[in-house]
């Protein structure tokens, strides 16, 4: 990793060749979740608490998109992800 950090500094990708620390746990998300569970002075509306408690997890996780719940999976068994070719996003080169 040290050689990559030195290379990245030389190339200008990072300002200094210091360790890069990723913070996976998100404290503000946990505060939302705790509020949904009834902790704190400010609480979300009762109708939203279950959804906040479920999806405001302080650690990243995958869940089925909400839109998929509206699709009849028996009728539409196949769905696809689409993405434009990279040159369409970066038209200058």
N, CA, C and O atoms as a GROMACS GRO file, in nm:
protein
  372
    1UNK      N    1   0.081  -0.119   0.000
    1UNK     CA    2   0.000   0.000   0.000
    1UNK      C    3   0.086   0.126   0.000
    1UNK      O    4   0.048   0.228  -0.058
    2UNK      N    5   0.200   0.120   0.065
    2UNK     CA    6   0.287   0.238   0.073
    2UNK      C    7   0.331   0.282  -0.066
    2UNK      O    8   0.332   0.402  -0.096
    3UNK      N    9   0.367   0.186  -0.150
    3UNK     CA   10   0.413   0.224  -0.284
    3UNK      C   11   0.299   0.287  -0.364
    3UNK      O   12   0.321   0.378  -0.443
    4UNK      N   13   0.176   0.238  -0.344
    4UNK     CA   14   0.063   0.300  -0.413
    4UNK      C   15   0.042   0.443  -0.363
    4UNK      O   16   0.018   0.533  -0.443
    5UNK      N   17   0.050   0.464  -0.232
    5UNK     CA   18   0.032   0.598  -0.177
    5UNK      C   19   0.138   0.694  -0.231
    5UNK      O   20   0.106   0.808  -0.265
    6UNK      N   21   0.262   0.648  -0.240
    6UNK     CA   22   0.369   0.731  -0.297
    6UNK      C   23   0.340   0.763  -0.444
    6UNK      O   24   0.356   0.876  -0.488
    7UNK      N   25   0.296   0.661  -0.519
    7UNK     CA   26   0.261   0.681  -0.660
    7UNK      C   27   0.146   0.780  -0.673
    7UNK      O   28   0.151   0.870  -0.757
    8UNK      N   29   0.043   0.764  -0.591
    8UNK     CA   30  -0.074   0.851  -0.597
    8UNK      C   31  -0.037   0.996  -0.565
    8UNK      O   32  -0.092   1.089  -0.624
    9UNK      N   33   0.055   1.014  -0.472
    9UNK     CA   34   0.101   1.150  -0.439
    9UNK      C   35   0.178   1.209  -0.556
    9UNK      O   36   0.159   1.325  -0.592
   10UNK      N   37   0.266   1.129  -0.616
   10UNK     CA   38   0.345   1.174  -0.730
   10UNK      C   39   0.255   1.215  -0.847
   10UNK      O   40   0.281   1.315  -0.914
   11UNK      N   41   0.149   1.138  -0.869
   11UNK     CA   42   0.057   1.166  -0.980
   11UNK      C   43  -0.042   1.278  -0.948
   11UNK      O   44  -0.111   1.328  -1.037
   12UNK      N   45  -0.049   1.318  -0.821
   12UNK     CA   46  -0.142   1.424  -0.782
   12UNK      C   47  -0.281   1.375  -0.748
   12UNK      O   48  -0.374   1.455  -0.736
   13UNK      N   49  -0.297   1.244  -0.731
   13UNK     CA   50  -0.428   1.189  -0.695
   13UNK      C   51  -0.466   1.224  -0.552
   13UNK      O   52  -0.584   1.246  -0.521
   14UNK      N   53  -0.366   1.228  -0.464
   14UNK     CA   54  -0.387   1.262  -0.324
   14UNK      C   55  -0.282   1.365  -0.284
   14UNK      O   56  -0.174   1.366  -0.341
   15UNK      N   57  -0.312   1.453  -0.186
   15UNK     CA   58  -0.215   1.556  -0.150
   15UNK      C   59  -0.092   1.504  -0.076
   15UNK      O   60   0.018   1.555  -0.096
   16UNK      N   61  -0.110   1.402   0.008
   16UNK     CA   62   0.002   1.347   0.085
   16UNK      C   63  -0.007   1.195   0.087
   16UNK      O   64  -0.116   1.138   0.082
   17UNK      N   65   0.108   1.131   0.095
   17UNK     CA   66   0.113   0.984   0.100
   17UNK      C   67   0.088   0.935   0.242
   17UNK      O   68   0.176   0.878   0.307
   18UNK      N   69  -0.033   0.960   0.290
   18UNK     CA   70  -0.074   0.916   0.423
   18UNK      C   71  -0.182   0.810   0.409
   18UNK      O   72  -0.253   0.807   0.308
   19UNK      N   73  -0.196   0.724   0.508
   19UNK     CA   74  -0.300   0.621   0.501
   19UNK      C   75  -0.439   0.682   0.478
   19UNK      O   76  -0.472   0.787   0.534
   20UNK      N   77  -0.518   0.616   0.397
   20UNK     CA   78  -0.655   0.659   0.368
   20UNK      C   79  -0.748   0.574   0.454
   20UNK      O   80  -0.753   0.452   0.440
   21UNK      N   81  -0.822   0.640   0.541
   21UNK     CA   82  -0.910   0.569   0.634
   21UNK      C   83  -1.054   0.588   0.588
   21UNK      O   84  -1.100   0.701   0.574
   22UNK      N   85  -1.124   0.479   0.566
   22UNK     CA   86  -1.265   0.484   0.529
   22UNK      C   87  -1.349   0.464   0.653
   22UNK      O   88  -1.328   0.370   0.730
   23UNK      N   89  -1.445   0.552   0.673
   23UNK     CA   90  -1.535   0.539   0.786
   23UNK      C   91  -1.663   0.475   0.735
   23UNK      O   92  -1.743   0.540   0.668
   24UNK      N   93  -1.682   0.347   0.766
   24UNK     CA   94  -1.801   0.277   0.721
   24UNK      C   95  -1.922   0.307   0.807
   24UNK      O   96  -2.034   0.319   0.757
   25UNK      N   97  -1.902   0.318   0.938
   25UNK     CA   98  -2.011   0.342   1.031
   25UNK      C   99  -2.051   0.489   1.024
   25UNK      O  100  -1.966   0.577   1.033
   26UNK      N  101  -2.180   0.517   1.008
   26UNK     CA  102  -2.229   0.654   0.992
   26UNK      C  103  -2.313   0.693   1.114
   26UNK      O  104  -2.428   0.651   1.126
   27UNK      N  105  -2.255   0.772   1.202
   27UNK     CA  106  -2.323   0.811   1.327
   27UNK      C  107  -2.454   0.886   1.303
   27UNK      O  108  -2.551   0.857   1.373
   28UNK      N  109  -2.463   0.981   1.208
   28UNK     CA  110  -2.592   1.048   1.186
   28UNK      C  111  -2.704   0.950   1.148
   28UNK      O  112  -2.819   0.968   1.188
   29UNK      N  113  -2.672   0.846   1.071
   29UNK     CA  114  -2.774   0.746   1.036
   29UNK      C  115  -2.822   0.674   1.162
   29UNK      O  116  -2.942   0.646   1.175
   30UNK      N  117  -2.731   0.643   1.253
   30UNK     CA  118  -2.769   0.576   1.376
   30UNK      C  119  -2.858   0.666   1.461
   30UNK      O  120  -2.949   0.616   1.529
   31UNK      N  121  -2.833   0.796   1.459
   31UNK     CA  122  -2.919   0.888   1.536
   31UNK      C  123  -3.061   0.887   1.481
   31UNK      O  124  -3.157   0.890   1.558
   32UNK      N  125  -3.075   0.884   1.349
   32UNK     CA  126  -3.209   0.872   1.289
   32UNK      C  127  -3.275   0.742   1.335
   32UNK      O  128  -3.392   0.741   1.373
   33UNK      N  129  -3.200   0.636   1.330
   33UNK     CA  130  -3.254   0.505   1.368
   33UNK      C  131  -3.297   0.502   1.514
   33UNK      O  132  -3.404   0.450   1.547
   34UNK      N  133  -3.215   0.558   1.601
   34UNK     CA  134  -3.251   0.563   1.743
   34UNK      C  135  -3.374   0.650   1.766
   34UNK      O  136  -3.458   0.616   1.850
   35UNK      N  137  -3.387   0.759   1.693
   35UNK     CA  138  -3.507   0.843   1.704
   35UNK      C  139  -3.631   0.763   1.663
   35UNK      O  140  -3.736   0.776   1.726
   36UNK      N  141  -3.618   0.682   1.560
   36UNK     CA  142  -3.731   0.599   1.517
   36UNK      C  143  -3.768   0.497   1.624
   36UNK      O  144  -3.882   0.451   1.630
   37UNK      N  145  -3.672   0.462   1.708
   37UNK     CA  146  -3.697   0.366   1.816
   37UNK      C  147  -3.742   0.436   1.944
   37UNK      O  148  -3.761   0.372   2.048
   38UNK      N  149  -3.761   0.569   1.937
   38UNK     CA  150  -3.816   0.642   2.051
   38UNK      C  151  -3.716   0.712   2.139
   38UNK      O  152  -3.753   0.762   2.246
   39UNK      N  153  -3.589   0.718   2.099
   39UNK     CA  154  -3.486   0.783   2.180
   39UNK      C  155  -3.468   0.927   2.135
   39UNK      O  156  -3.471   0.956   2.015
   40UNK      N  157  -3.448   1.017   2.229
   40UNK     CA  158  -3.420   1.156   2.197
   40UNK      C  159  -3.542   1.246   2.210
   40UNK      O  160  -3.654   1.200   2.233
   41UNK      N  161  -3.516   1.378   2.194
   41UNK     CA  162  -3.623   1.477   2.208
   41UNK      C  163  -3.707   1.489   2.082
   41UNK      O  164  -3.828   1.511   2.090
   42UNK      N  165  -3.644   1.476   1.966
   42UNK     CA  166  -3.716   1.491   1.839
   42UNK      C  167  -3.737   1.353   1.779
   42UNK      O  168  -3.641   1.279   1.756
   43UNK      N  169  -3.863   1.320   1.753
   43UNK     CA  170  -3.897   1.188   1.700
   43UNK      C  171  -3.964   1.203   1.564
   43UNK      O  172  -4.036   1.300   1.541
   44UNK      N  173  -3.941   1.109   1.473
   44UNK     CA  174  -4.007   1.115   1.343
   44UNK      C  175  -4.155   1.080   1.357
   44UNK      O  176  -4.197   1.025   1.459
   45UNK      N  177  -4.235   1.113   1.256
   45UNK     CA  178  -4.377   1.077   1.260
   45UNK      C  179  -4.394   0.926   1.276
   45UNK      O  180  -4.313   0.848   1.226
   46UNK      N  181  -4.496   0.887   1.345
   46UNK     CA  182  -4.522   0.745   1.373
   46UNK      C  183  -4.528   0.663   1.244
   46UNK      O  184  -4.480   0.550   1.239
   47UNK      N  185  -4.586   0.720   1.139
   47UNK     CA  186  -4.602   0.648   1.012
   47UNK      C  187  -4.469   0.618   0.945
   47UNK      O  188  -4.461   0.526   0.864
   48UNK      N  189  -4.364   0.694   0.976
   48UNK     CA  190  -4.233   0.676   0.912
   48UNK      C  191  -4.134   0.597   0.996
   48UNK      O  192  -4.027   0.561   0.946
   49UNK      N  193  -4.165   0.570   1.120
   49UNK     CA  194  -4.068   0.509   1.211
   49UNK      C  195  -4.019   0.372   1.166
   49UNK      O  196  -3.899   0.344   1.174
   50UNK      N  197  -4.107   0.288   1.121
   50UNK     CA  198  -4.067   0.154   1.080
   50UNK      C  199  -3.969   0.159   0.962
   50UNK      O  200  -3.868   0.088   0.961
   51UNK      N  201  -3.999   0.244   0.865
   51UNK     CA  202  -3.912   0.256   0.747
   51UNK      C  203  -3.775   0.313   0.786
   51UNK      O  204  -3.673   0.265   0.738
   52UNK      N  205  -3.774   0.413   0.872
   52UNK     CA  206  -3.647   0.472   0.916
   52UNK      C  207  -3.566   0.369   0.993
   52UNK      O  208  -3.445   0.356   0.972
   53UNK      N  209  -3.631   0.296   1.082
   53UNK     CA  210  -3.561   0.194   1.161
   53UNK      C  211  -3.500   0.086   1.072
   53UNK      O  212  -3.390   0.037   1.099
   54UNK      N  213  -3.570   0.050   0.967
   54UNK     CA  214  -3.523  -0.057   0.878
   54UNK      C  215  -3.409  -0.011   0.788
   54UNK      O  216  -3.309  -0.082   0.774
   55UNK      N  217  -3.422   0.106   0.726
   55UNK     CA  218  -3.330   0.145   0.620
   55UNK      C  219  -3.222   0.245   0.660
   55UNK      O  220  -3.129   0.267   0.582
   56UNK      N  221  -3.229   0.305   0.776
   56UNK     CA  222  -3.125   0.400   0.819
   56UNK      C  223  -3.019   0.328   0.902
   56UNK      O  224  -2.979   0.375   1.008
   57UNK      N  225  -2.975   0.215   0.854
   57UNK     CA  226  -2.872   0.136   0.922
   57UNK      C  227  -2.739   0.211   0.914
   57UNK      O  228  -2.703   0.260   0.807
   58UNK      N  229  -2.665   0.222   1.024
   58UNK     CA  230  -2.538   0.295   1.020
   58UNK      C  231  -2.427   0.222   0.943
   58UNK      O  232  -2.324   0.282   0.914
   59UNK      N  233  -2.448   0.095   0.911
   59UNK     CA  234  -2.353   0.021   0.828
   59UNK      C  235  -2.417  -0.005   0.692
   59UNK      O  236  -2.536  -0.038   0.686
   60UNK      N  237  -2.341   0.008   0.584
   60UNK     CA  238  -2.399  -0.013   0.451
   60UNK      C  239  -2.450  -0.156   0.433
   60UNK      O  240  -2.385  -0.252   0.475
   61UNK      N  241  -2.565  -0.169   0.370
   61UNK     CA  242  -2.618  -0.301   0.336
   61UNK      C  243  -2.705  -0.287   0.212
   61UNK      O  244  -2.752  -0.178   0.179
   62UNK      N  245  -2.726  -0.399   0.143
   62UNK     CA  246  -2.807  -0.399   0.022
   62UNK      C  247  -2.948  -0.442   0.058
   62UNK      O  248  -2.968  -0.531   0.140
   63UNK      N  249  -3.045  -0.377  -0.005
   63UNK     CA  250  -3.184  -0.419   0.008
   63UNK      C  251  -3.252  -0.402  -0.128
   63UNK      O  252  -3.207  -0.324  -0.212
   64UNK      N  253  -3.358  -0.476  -0.146
   64UNK     CA  254  -3.432  -0.470  -0.271
   64UNK      C  255  -3.487  -0.329  -0.292
   64UNK      O  256  -3.544  -0.272  -0.198
   65UNK      N  257  -3.472  -0.271  -0.410
   65UNK     CA  258  -3.525  -0.137  -0.434
   65UNK      C  259  -3.676  -0.131  -0.411
   65UNK      O  260  -3.748  -0.228  -0.436
   66UNK      N  261  -3.723  -0.017  -0.363
   66UNK     CA  262  -3.866  -0.001  -0.334
   66UNK      C  263  -3.950  -0.020  -0.460
   66UNK      O  264  -4.062  -0.071  -0.453
   67UNK      N  265  -3.897   0.022  -0.575
   67UNK     CA  266  -3.973   0.012  -0.699
   67UNK      C  267  -4.006  -0.133  -0.733
   67UNK      O  268  -4.108  -0.161  -0.796
   68UNK      N  269  -3.919  -0.225  -0.693
   68UNK     CA  270  -3.940  -0.365  -0.726
   68UNK      C  271  -4.064  -0.422  -0.656
   68UNK      O  272  -4.124  -0.518  -0.704
   69UNK      N  273  -4.101  -0.363  -0.543
   69UNK     CA  274  -4.221  -0.409  -0.472
   69UNK      C  275  -4.347  -0.377  -0.553
   69UNK      O  276  -4.450  -0.442  -0.534
   70UNK      N  277  -4.340  -0.279  -0.642
   70UNK     CA  278  -4.456  -0.240  -0.721
   70UNK      C  279  -4.467  -0.320  -0.851
   70UNK      O  280  -4.563  -0.302  -0.926
   71UNK      N  281  -4.372  -0.408  -0.879
   71UNK     CA  282  -4.370  -0.484  -1.004
   71UNK      C  283  -4.424  -0.625  -0.979
   71UNK      O  284  -4.390  -0.690  -0.880
   72UNK      N  285  -4.509  -0.670  -1.069
   72UNK     CA  286  -4.560  -0.807  -1.063
   72UNK      C  287  -4.450  -0.899  -1.117
   72UNK      O  288  -4.432  -0.909  -1.238
   73UNK      N  289  -4.378  -0.966  -1.027
   73UNK     CA  290  -4.264  -1.047  -1.068
   73UNK      C  291  -4.305  -1.173  -1.144
   73UNK      O  292  -4.222  -1.232  -1.213
   74UNK      N  293  -4.429  -1.214  -1.134
   74UNK     CA  294  -4.478  -1.327  -1.214
   74UNK      C  295  -4.498  -1.284  -1.359
   74UNK      O  296  -4.471  -1.360  -1.452
   75UNK      N  297  -4.545  -1.162  -1.377
   75UNK     CA  298  -4.569  -1.111  -1.512
   75UNK      C  299  -4.439  -1.063  -1.578
   75UNK      O  300  -4.418  -1.085  -1.697
   76UNK      N  301  -4.354  -0.998  -1.501
   76UNK     CA  302  -4.227  -0.946  -1.552
   76UNK      C  303  -4.113  -1.014  -1.477
   76UNK      O  304  -4.065  -0.963  -1.375
   77UNK      N  305  -4.071  -1.128  -1.525
   77UNK     CA  306  -3.970  -1.209  -1.455
   77UNK      C  307  -3.828  -1.159  -1.477
   77UNK      O  308  -3.738  -1.190  -1.398
   78UNK      N  309  -3.807  -1.082  -1.581
   78UNK     CA  310  -3.673  -1.038  -1.616
   78UNK      C  311  -3.668  -0.886  -1.614
   78UNK      O  312  -3.755  -0.819  -1.670
   79UNK      N  313  -3.568  -0.832  -1.552
   79UNK     CA  314  -3.544  -0.689  -1.560
   79UNK      C  315  -3.394  -0.666  -1.574
   79UNK      O  316  -3.313  -0.750  -1.536
   80UNK      N  317  -3.359  -0.552  -1.630
   80UNK     CA  318  -3.219  -0.527  -1.661
   80UNK      C  319  -3.176  -0.390  -1.611
   80UNK      O  320  -3.257  -0.300  -1.593
   81UNK      N  321  -3.047  -0.379  -1.590
   81UNK     CA  322  -2.986  -0.250  -1.561
   81UNK      C  323  -2.927  -0.198  -1.691
   81UNK      O  324  -2.869  -0.274  -1.768
   82UNK      N  325  -2.941  -0.070  -1.713
   82UNK     CA  326  -2.883  -0.012  -1.834
   82UNK      C  327  -2.790   0.102  -1.793
   82UNK      O  328  -2.810   0.167  -1.691
   83UNK      N  329  -2.690   0.124  -1.876
   83UNK     CA  330  -2.597   0.232  -1.850
   83UNK      C  331  -2.545   0.282  -1.984
   83UNK      O  332  -2.519   0.203  -2.075
   84UNK      N  333  -2.531   0.411  -1.995
   84UNK     CA  334  -2.475   0.466  -2.118
   84UNK      C  335  -2.328   0.428  -2.129
   84UNK      O  336  -2.261   0.408  -2.028
   85UNK      N  337  -2.278   0.420  -2.253
   85UNK     CA  338  -2.134   0.399  -2.270
   85UNK      C  339  -2.057   0.516  -2.210
   85UNK      O  340  -2.106   0.629  -2.209
   86UNK      N  341  -1.938   0.491  -2.161
   86UNK     CA  342  -1.861   0.592  -2.090
   86UNK      C  343  -1.836   0.717  -2.175
   86UNK      O  344  -1.833   0.828  -2.122
   87UNK      N  345  -1.819   0.700  -2.306
   87UNK     CA  346  -1.791   0.817  -2.389
   87UNK      C  347  -1.909   0.913  -2.395
   87UNK      O  348  -1.892   1.030  -2.430
   88UNK      N  349  -2.029   0.866  -2.362
   88UNK     CA  350  -2.144   0.956  -2.361
   88UNK      C  351  -2.145   1.042  -2.235
   88UNK      O  352  -2.204   1.150  -2.235
   89UNK      N  353  -2.083   0.996  -2.129
   89UNK     CA  354  -2.074   1.076  -2.007
   89UNK      C  355  -1.961   1.178  -2.015
   89UNK      O  356  -1.972   1.288  -1.963
   90UNK      N  357  -1.852   1.140  -2.081
   90UNK     CA  358  -1.734   1.224  -2.089
   90UNK      C  359  -1.713   1.263  -2.236
   90UNK      O  360  -1.625   1.209  -2.303
   91UNK      N  361  -1.794   1.356  -2.283
   91UNK     CA  362  -1.795   1.386  -2.426
   91UNK      C  363  -1.674   1.466  -2.472
   91UNK      O  364  -1.658   1.487  -2.592
   92UNK      N  365  -1.589   1.511  -2.381
   92UNK     CA  366  -1.473   1.591  -2.421
   92UNK      C  367  -1.356   1.506  -2.470
   92UNK      O  368  -1.256   1.561  -2.516
   93UNK      N  369  -1.366   1.373  -2.461
   93UNK     CA  370  -1.249   1.296  -2.502
   93UNK      C  371  -1.280   1.165  -2.544
   93UNK      O  372  -1.190   1.089  -2.582
   0.00000   0.00000   0.00000
